[in-house]
């Protein structure tokens, strides 16, 4: 874009968060109050050109950004370092503002630059993004492209579905102030102790995770198979505590080693996404300063208030939510196999265990009918083994992470 020089009066717009000064030609300011995002820190600024001067008792909400009139000076287009929509349009829409139809206006002006033009292409290819907040997600880094088919790819549709699944949870308090999502993928957490469940295949229904890479940490959020809501567990791993990251034999896994949380193995990750996320995490680990000696973060987060909590608690000490008890899951499955899994919310697994338990009784009755040597003693072995196995599996399953049993009052 050519340098367009002019001799016009400028207005200094100062971000209240980071103090960066943005220069804007005065006649570009609309007549009404509007919002803009700071180019340096991304903070949202509320700007009212007709508000009383800074320091006045009447400034109110419009004091979100400070406007200082500047002198007439020679300036260039490149000096207008601020993310604004084109306010010269009729009925303009401010950026990062929720519309009445619960969609979000794109955060940049599609005509402002080559970069913002690509943003406009992204929002056009994936219009569902307009219903999601732009403040907490670096969409240009999350989605791949534009390639041969622009942003309209199967991989981007897969990413979009994962983003939409955890969007409300993330912006609802899970992300810290100023924290931003830079990568996201989906995988199935593999647990060797679940092999008795048809070689673990039946547990896939409950082991889907959104793998969320922010600019500060790695978040692991349990989601349902249909990818329409979060479910049980939430974990965090700071980058400076990750001891290793790999992709597995078939390059469709993510294997993350952490000191206190052990090894996480996520299978069935899209190969391209697995490579992208692995490289991103590896770079973050390398760039992160060495963790202080003896520092061990708490990987488990309370599913109710998202506060890091140590293992072995009966409830959250911060919000008062009660957690489900592994011992109770064990006792219930010892009494009747499947009850422990149902207590933990694993309904398909619980029903499957009950069906298997019925088969173990049919086997016992068959041994008695055919008068197998050893009589009742031999016949009772499969039934007793099933009780014990179901109890241990329920206890181990309950140890995956905290499950809310009862939410705090209010």
Buried (B, 14 or more C-beta within 10 A) or exposed (E): EEEEEEEBEBBBBBBEBEEBEBBBBBEBBBEEBBBBBBBBEBBBBBBBBEBEEEEEEEBEEBBBBBBEEBEEEEBEBEEBBBBBBEBEEEEBBBBBEEEEEEBBBBBBBBEBBEEBBBBBBBBBBBEEBBBBBBBBBBBBBBBBBBEEEBBBBEBBBBBBBBBBBBBEBBBEEBBEEEBBBBBBBBBBBBBEBBEBBEEBEBBBBBBBBBBBBBEBBBBBBBBBEEBEEBBBBBBBBBBBBBEEBBBBEEEBBBBBBBBEBEEBBBBBBBEBBBBBBBEBBBEBBEEBEEBEEEEEBBBBBBBBBBBBBEEEEEBBEBBBBBBBBBEBBBBBBBEBBBBBBBBBBBEBBBEBBBEBBEEBEEBBEEBBEEEEEEEEEEBBBBBEEBBEBBBBBBBBBBEBBBBBBEEBEE
